[in-house]
Amino acid sequence: MNDTGTANGDFFSLHRHGFIRAATSTPRVRTADISFNRDAILKEARRAHEAGVDLLVFPELCLTSYAIDDLHMQAALLDAVERALIDIAEASAELSPVLMIGAALRHEGRIYNCAIPVAKGRILGAVPKSYLPNYREFYEKRWFAHGRNITGQHIAVGGARVPFGTDLIFAASDVPSFKLFAEICEDFWAATPPSTHGALAGATVIANLSASNITIGKSDERHLLCRAQSSRTQTAYLYSAAGHGESTTDLAWDGQGIIYELGDLLAESERFSLDAELCIADIDCDRIVLDRQRLQTFNDAAEHAGLPQTRFRMVEFTLGNGMRDIGLNRPIRRFPFVPNRQEKLDEDCFEAFNIQVDGLMRRFEATGGDTMVIGISGGLDSTHALLVAARACDRLNLPRSTIRGYTMPGFGTSEGTKSNAWKLMKAIGIVAEEIDIKPAARRMLEDIGHPFADGEPVYDVTFENVQAGLRTDYLFRLAGHHSGFVIGTGDLSELALGWCTYGVGDQMSHYAVNAGVPKTLIQYLIRWTARTNQLDHAADQVLEDILATEISPELVPQGEDGEIQSTQSKIGPYELNDFFLHHIMRFGQKPSKVAFLAWHAWRDAERGLWPAEFPDALKNAYDLPTIRKWLEKFCWRFFQSSQFKRSAIPNGPKVSSGGALSPRGDWRAPSDSVADVWVQELRDNVPE
């Protein structure tokens, strides 16, 4: 170990965690002025170098500019292109980025529109354009030959012999998950883009060098194609379009740069800018590889297409930034389970809420019962489950009196939560009753010889579970008595941490309507329900009061100072635990990388985006030691101490693409595994 606490001293380096810094660039060009364009490219390359960029993608034919028509066939111009490429290659020896440049090259009596990667003083290869547009304003077949059938060849560029073909993947030796493939403009408008085969052969990053002119609505079309291709091929997709300086004889250009990863937009440039545009984002190449490992359809498609990597040539290069700390330029969602699209916020919340509603409706129809039985504590989970049940009754044209709600105060129940429970049940209009479980709990504690029965203040797990078990026992007997079934209130976060009482306890129900919803999403959906009046105005104020209440199981009596039992002081902040859960469950990320991501997401409350209308008072920040502490506890609870509870959970609907923990669905694991591997990886690689 060294002074950073990691084996290699590079915890804060994004490259260590499988990221690369990528950018698109739209330099100012001058029509057919190759020296000017060469210098503009190098100016942008130096600017990218200062920003720590590893990959810089320029537009199509940027050395000459695109819209020069028959000038593409002029020998003097083509000679100048080769000289400029040699100049750029020599200059690249002192620069960190791989420069993906668009230029025309000659080969065996033909001219090809090429993408040419340059790095560390050498030209790595040349990839010819596969599909040449020859309609409306484009007549590329007049000047260029297509490269669809070119594989295994080499081309001479300024006296150097470099690989040439559409079978090239450029692989970083120091970040093994970074494998680069290039296609050019029209290629990804084709029915089967070349990048599909490149991805199936192992490429994780796709560069598209484009000179697409701009017309009304075309920007949306580019976004659609980039998003779809990055999602379908499970890649990062960089699109770099020509901009100001191109000939406007008949066309106009907007210089759009876009970076997507697995269907998520990471960055977009300013369009129609008069200045050179540099659009930067950090791409998680390891995440892409992990996603492919988990989703077997990708590998099945590669096998079906007969595309092992051996059919493609790998050209190796080394990144120029090394393992130094250059920060992280990437939007990281603090709340990965919470909707974050402002323009579709209501739609996403409506969808999440109604997934639960629809699941409960179908289950209630299938059981043929008369009532829904639910325990109401005045806390978040039972509140949300009750809101779902009320909407299910509304949609089934059943009176809300179909729901029978029971508040069951125990030794730690506060007047505030009991009052909120009653207010909520009355506001929603269900059948509401109260059962005091303290007498039954005292009797059970006495029967089993627990010290509390003799007046000793012993508030151990047995003391807590007696109360939790009695509540569930009552609910099941009440369901039988009233021809109904028990709606479970426990959520995804509690299942991940094992924060529930097994068997005859809150782990069990007839239908676990919240099992696919983490605590952070429940909080947000309750807030959304109140804000958008999904039920009744009368319920809105009590919902706000419930949201403001400390999260607590309320199984232990309050202290002399009035302090209540705090869940998050025991198991850690739910907002951190949900962050950990998403990255470990959905992608299988190593704990050290999860810590790296959490540190960047949570270290400064003033930086980054928060969910829409998130209360300022709840915007927290956490330092790395705090993140490390709670992540270690999460790993132990998730991997070792709680799987046996998840293995026996009732049915419940999956809500988020981030995953669920049903043993019949997203997460299957042995109940007797140990957490040593994950805990040790964290301790070895994250500074204390």
C-alpha angles and dihedrals in degrees: 000000000000133000094288092058094238131109093241101026091238107103091128094052113103090209091062088061095050099264128133126192109236133181143180119219133198105191123193106263134190119216110265092342100130098177091051091047093047090054091046090052092050091047090056090044091056091047089051090048090056088051092053094248118171099188126030119186120199128192126272116286089357093157092066100015117248109253099064097112114195092008085082087076097052112117094212091055093047091049089052090051092058092048090050091051090054090050091051092047091053092048091048091068088083096040131086103215129085100234114217104200130185116224143140118252133187123231129169096337096317136095119228130198100227145188107218122192115206124188140160095356099315142088105240097198145298128259116199122216112259103201121042117198114227104172139089107350097353125083104165094147086068089068111015140053119223120247101210095118099038111112134144093017136124131216133204115239115180091332094313120113112221135171113275129191148070090273096076126118118179112215129196110225094204098046101039095189092059108093117159130208127179134210130169130236107279090038093081093046087062120102089246109025116208088238089069090065092039091055093046088053091056109276112143098182125050122198119200115194105198141179093185110159118226126250131161110296096006093112089061090050091053090050090050093051095043093048093046095046094047090049097043096045093036093233143118110259123204119192120189119183131192117260145173114359096042116120112275095195090126105346143053130218133208105189095229117185119188133178121192130175122194089337095312120118109233102173144350130193128232109268125227091017117164090209128070109275125220114187112190135188136154113242122211102221093172090056089055092052092047090050091053091050091055098043107060095189089080094056091042089055091051091050092047091051090051090236111145113163090254089076089062128062117236115214111194128214137163126240117241102219100067121196099316128130109262096156124242122283102193138102108252117189112229088200106037093176095051121088110256104178104107093194091053100032097120091044093052094046091046089052095048092048095046095048085066093042093051093047092052092046092054093046092049091050090049095051095051091214129149103226145029113224120204136167112230116203101166089249132118102266100048089043092055093044089052091051089052092048092049092052090046090056091048092052092046090051090240124139114255087238083080084082117077111199124193128191110200112190117204136179095297101037112127125216089238096059093041090051091049090050091054094044091050095049092048093046092052093044104235131143102275129194139163128223118187105216096186096093092050091044092052090050093050093046089050092048093053093044097246115171092235088070087063092051098264115141094235109151102175132147091278090054090052097043094051088063096042091048094049092052092053092043091054092048093053093048090047090051090053091046094051099037094248143108135248119254110214117225102189115117139217094261092056091048091051091053097036088239095155139082112260124233111350091027141076090299089074134065140131092259125010100211094175098044093105096044122084122216095255091055092046090054091049095046092050089051090048091047091055094043095050097037094236090167123008136333088231090065097049098083095047089050089056090049091051091050090053094053121103111255106250139150087219093213097128123064116255117265124250089266091055093253113154128215107276120211096195094052087059103042102017134256112321090222089062094041092052089049090052092046094053096051096042099040099037101039107013091235119179114256092243091057092046088053090050091051093044091051092054092044099046110025096092123033090197094060129072132017126301125203113277114282092003108165113257091221090062097051101116134182130206132197124222097261090054092048091048092049096052094039091056090051090047092052092051094047095042101044102031118018109038113034092097088064093050092048089066103039120134124246118287137156124269108233110175131052084225086080144248134244103237112139086222094056139017102001126045120167140147117267093224102051122127129230098220096112094054096040092049093047089054094047093047097049110030122074115240 
